[in-house]
Amino acid sequence: MRIPTPGRVRWLLFGLTLLAVFAFGAFACSGGDDDDDDDAGADDDVADDDTSDDDTSGDDDAAGDVCETNEDCPITYFCKKAVGLCGDGQGACKLSPRAGCDEGDEGCGCDDVYEPVCGCDGETYGNECDSELAEVNIASEGECP
């Protein structure tokens, strides 16, 4: 067995350090969240109010920007608010499921699972994705009265 020289040990430690830095950086950039906790609360899709750039006009990376109406977000985004928050109140720009869909493609990007929600427009949607497809926030879980 060969005994490593101090130069080789330094290169080995340098390489391991770089590997650790890149691995941590990739984890940190991904958010480090698996989104597996379905019962985490209604505000899962609404970002914190810590954005420093509120100008979203034409910005392709607008997800999470603070908004009050759909008009505050770029074309392929809508203003997602917490469940029950209709009308006034802050939300966060979220990419619409219809982004990248063909015109008139019903249900594009959404599952056929029936978990009804009542939209802020008074209409019942088949699930949360269907309401997002229509760019309508959710007033309550279940069918509208």
N, C-alpha and C positions, 0 to 999 in steps of 0.2 A: 504494500500500500504506500502511495506517495503522500508525503506531507505537503499540503499546499503552502506556497510561498506567500508572504505578506501582500504582495501585489495582487495575487489571485484572490485572496480573501477579501481585499478591498473591492475588487471588481464584482465579486459575488454579492457582497453586502450592498454595493451600489445598485446592482441589478434587482435584488430583492426589494430594496427601498423604492425604486421606480415602479416595480410591479404593484407594490402596496399603494403607492400614491395614485396610480392610474385606476386601480380597482376601487379605491375609496372615491375618487372623482367620478367614476361612472355611476356608482351607487348614489352619490349625492346629487348628481345631475338628473337622475331618473326620479328624484323625489323620495326615494327610499320607502315607498308605500305600495303595498300590493293591492289595496282597495278591496280586501276580502271581508271587511267588517260591514255587513249590509245594514246593521242596526245602529250605525254610528250617529244618526241624526238626520234631520231634514236639510241641514245646511251643507251637505256634502258637495253639491255642485256650485255653491256660491263661494267665491274666493274671499280672502281677507282683504280689508281695505288698506293694504300696505303698498299699493302701486304708486309709483312716483310719476308716471307718464300717463295722463288721462286722455291724450290726443290719440284716438283710435281711427281716425279717418284714413282709410286705405292701408291700415297696418295689418299685414298677414299674420302677425303674432299677437293678436289682440285678446286671446283667451285669458280671462281673469281680470281684464280692465273693468273698473267700476262703471256702472251704468244705471239709468233709471228707466229708460225706454229702449225699444229695439232700434230706434233711430240713432242712439248713442254708439251703436256697434257697427262694424263693417258689414258689407252685403251678406257674406256667408255666415254671420254670427247673429245671435239674438240675445236679449237681456234676460238671463236666467235668474229667477228670484227664489227664495225659500218657499216651501209649501205653505200656502195660506196667505202669502204676501202678494196681494193683487193691488193694482193701482200704484199709489205713491210708495216709495221705498227703494232702497238700493239693491242691485243685483250685480252679477258679473257677466261679461260677455262670454258666451259659450258657442263653440262651433256647432252649427245646425247639422242634424243628421242628413239633411237633404243636400249638403255640400257634396258635389261630385255626382249627384243623381241626375238622370235625364228628366227633362220637363214632362210632367204628367205621370211620372212613375209612382203609383200609389204605394205607400208603405215602405218606400226605399230606405234601406238602412235600419229598419226596425224589425224585431221579432214578432211573431204572431201570438205571443203569450198574452192572454186576456187577464190583465190586472188593472181594472178600470180606475181612472182618475177623473175628477171634475175640474175642468179648465176654468180659468178666470173669466172666460167668455161665456160660461154657463153651459158649455157643451161637454158631454161625456166622451172621453178618449179611451181607446182600448188599453193603453198603458202609457207610462211616462214618456217613452220614446215617441209615440204617436203625437202627444201634446207638443213635444219639442219640435217634431217635424212641421207642425202647424205654427211653431214659434209662439205658443201660448203657455203661460205659466200655470201651475197647479193650485187650485183653490183648496182642494181637499182630496184625500184618498177615497176611492169608491166612486160609484155613479153619482151624478148630479141629482138633486131632489126634483 
